[in-house]
Amino acid sequence: MKRLTVAMMVLWACLCTNAQRQGADSLSQQATALSYDTFFLEAMVQRQKSNHDAAFDLLRHCIRINPKSAEAYYFLAQYYQLLKNDSVAQQCYLKAAELEPDNSTFLETVAQSYIRQKEYHKAITAVEQLYNQDKSREELLEMLYELYQQTDDNEKAIEVLNRIEAAEGKSERLSYAKSEIYTKMGMAQAAISEMEALAKQYPNDLNYKGMYADMLLRNDREQQALRLYNEILAEEPDNTRAQVSLRSYFKVQGETEKADSISERILMNPNTTTEQRVLLMRQMVADNERADGDSTQILALFHKMLAQPQQNADIATLCAAYMDLKKMPQDSIRAMLQTVLSIAPDNAAARLQLVSFAWDRKDHDEVISLCQDARQYNPEEMAFYYYQGMAYYQQDDHDKALGAFQNGIGVITPESNPAIVSDFYAVMGDLLHQKGLAREAFEAYDSCLQWKDDNIMCMNNYAYYLSELGQQLDKAEAMSYKTIKAEPKNATYLDTYAWILFMQQRYSEARIYIDQALQNDADSSAVITEHAGDIYACSGDTDGAVTLWKQALIKAPNNKTLIRKIKRKKYTKK
């Protein structure tokens, strides 16, 4: 009895000891779980705050605490991906999916990772597993089809298409895809049978019959295909698909007359879309050009099409482009461009070309009219404001010119063409200066150079007008120097630079550049010649100055300042 009691006591002690150990282990596990949850939640908080370095470190700590945390691996993989460490990222994604194989998000991410790495066979395994988990996700079958195509597994691709067809029913897309694969595999009869089954399932849709005929033709069953095309056209004479297929067949066979005849039928077919007409006409123009053919035949087709109601201006636009290609008279092209605008008055390209033609003819009234209409249909197109402003400028209507340019500036955006914007401000500066608004003119010039800092015409005018006022001569000299570097034989730019040096009392240097201006001044302008006289006078050559002033007076006989200089034989300001 005593032995039994001792044994029982020993057993009881052991049990108590084990219970204490288990309790301690349980408490440790609870503490670990609590610690993991705390760190993971903090990682998600830092991730939400875009504190990604902190989130990255916290997630790595989470894995050290709990190496079986799928979610920690998943989010950590995203950071490795951002760090361009794709191999580690993929390992983390795989680990997450391994720990939670039923988690579709993890598995799908693994599949996408394999696809990015072009490991298509592994991606297929993952996608198949995903689809087996949820067969309602039909988009996964589409993904599988693409993957089997990537791996050139045609049989499996067909099998997937059959699975899609079982879910969706037979369709043009699926039947055609299967036929293409069968053709690639050299299984001509299977390819034909697939399209034949589609045509039989939908006997009232002649387009399917046409697709069936196309497949016969592709697989050298010409007579059967031609019989079907003729059946289609007998039942529906304006069936575009059959007409296009027949045209292609006749061209391949070299039967040009038959191809041309059916081409015209397609172009005049009311069922032919504008896109189809444009495509066909481009092909016919290319063929005609290669054969050095008769352009009048092409133009006749264009005019026949344009005699029909037009859905848009594409045919007229193509015709205008063809006429331009053939260098037809400008009046003929203009008439076609007007046709374009009658169909689509908001066609900016056609209107701009008309504006360009009018500008070349110096028909400023038409330029103004075209641009005014354009401001209704294309208010955002800066070119119309520019041309309108320049046309008014040519007519010496400076107020309207300035108004047009100011309106055009209102549509400037950061994406605007810098060259056009720069010219806008440059011409505005000239107009404002002519109106005596020097400050506003200089602001316009500054804006011009901000958009295009090498606008030399602007720099020349800006520099010259500053020198006239005796203001900012160092700035003026720097700008003017750039112009003569860009165009060292431009008399106007040389004159400006010489005059700025003159205003800086650098007479010897000024004389060097004014002599170059005189050498390059074919018109012997009064202004340059007078400036030369002024520079000669101030550099001590009075006789030379008087000679030059007299030459200038011939060009400007009413210049009283010149008369006074000649009489006094010395330079005087105006």
C-alpha positions, 0 to 999 in steps of 0.5 A: 500500500505504501509503495502504491501511494509513493508511485501515485505521488510520483505520478502526480508530481510528474503530471503537475510538472507537465501541466506547468510546462504546457501552461508556460508554452501556451502563455509563450505562444500567446505572447508570440501571437500578440507580439506578431499581431502588434508588429503586423498591424503597425506595419500596415499602418506605416504602409498606409502612411507611405512610410515604406522603409518602416513597413518593410523592416516591420514585415521582416521582423514579423517573419522572424517572429512567425515564419509561417505568416503567409500575409507577411510574406505576401506584403513583403514580396511587394516591397522586394518587387519595388526594389527590383529584386524579382527573384526574392519577391517571387520566393515570397509570393510562392511561400505565401501561396504554399502556406495558404494554398486555398488563398486565390489572391496569393495564387493569382499573384504567383501566376502573374509573377511567373508570367512576368518572368516568362515562366509560362509552364509554371504559370499554367500550373498556377492558373489551372489550380486557380480555375479548379478552385473557382470554375465561375472565373471564365477569364482564367480560361482566357488566360490559359488560352494565351499561355498555351499559345505562348508555349506553342501547345496547340492541342491544349489551346484547342482544349481550353477553347472547347472549355470556353465554348462549353461555357459560352456557346459557339461563337465567331471568335472561338470558331475562328481561333480554333480554325486558325490553330488547326490551320497552323497544325496542318489540320486543314479538314479540322479547320474547315469543319470548325467554320462549317459547323459555325455556318450551319449553326447560324444559317441565317447569318451569311457572314458566317457562311463567308467565313466558312468560304474564306477558310475553304479558300485558305486551305486550297478548296477554291471551287467550293469557296467560289461556289459559296461566295456566289451563293452569298451574293445571289442571296445578298448582292451587297454582302461586303465580306463576300465581295472583299474576299472575291476581290482578294482572290481575283488579285491573287490570281492576277485577274485584274479586270475582275478585281477592279470591277468588284473593287468599284462594287465594294466602293459603291456598296451602301453596306461598306463602311467608310473605314473599308472604303478608305482602306480599299482606296489606299490599296488602289492608289498604291497599286496605281502608283506602282503601275504608273497608272492613270490618275483620272481613274482614281479621281473618277472613283473618288468623285463617284463615292463623293456623289453619295451621302457621306458619313464623315469627311474621310473620303474627301480628305483622302481625295484632297491628299491624293490630288496634292500627291499628284500635284494637281492645280491648287484651285482643284485641291482648294475645291476639294478642301472646301468639300471637306469643310462642308462635311466637317467644318471643324476639320482644322487640318483642311482649314489650315491648308486653305489658309496656307493657300490663301496666304501664298496668294496674299489673299489676306481677306480670305485668310481673315475669313477662314480664321474667323470661322475657325475660331468658332469650330477650333477655338483651341487652335493657335495657328488660326489666331496667328494667321489672322493677326498676321493678315491684319498686320499686312493690311496695316490694321494694327488694332485688329492684329493685336486683338487677334494675337491677344485672343490667341495667347488666351488659348496657350497651354504648357503643351503648346508649340513653343515656336508658335507661342514665341512668334505670337509674343514677338509680333505682339511686342512689335505691335505694342512698340508701334503703338508707343507702349514700350513697357508692354512691348518689352514684357511681350519680348521677355515672354517670347524669349521664355518660350524660345530663347533663340528667337533671333528676330525678337532679340534683334528688335528688342535690342534695337528698341532698348538702344533707342531708349538708351536703356539696359544697353548691356542686355541689348548688346548681349542679345544683339551679339547672339543675332550676328553670331546666328546670321553674320551677314544679315545687314539689319542685325549688324546695323543693330549691333553697331548702333548699340556699340555706338550708344555705348560710345564704343565708336571704333568697334561700332565702325567695324560692324557698320562697315560690314552692314553696309557691305551686306546691305543690298538695298542701301537702306536709308536707316543703315546708311544714316547710322553709318554716317553717325558712327563715322562722325563720332569716330572722327571721319567727318567727310565720310560721315557727310558722304554717307548722310547725303546718300541716306538723304537720297533715300529719305529726302524729307528727313530733316535730321539728315539735312541738319547733320549735313549742314552742320557737318556733325552728328545731332540727335533727333 
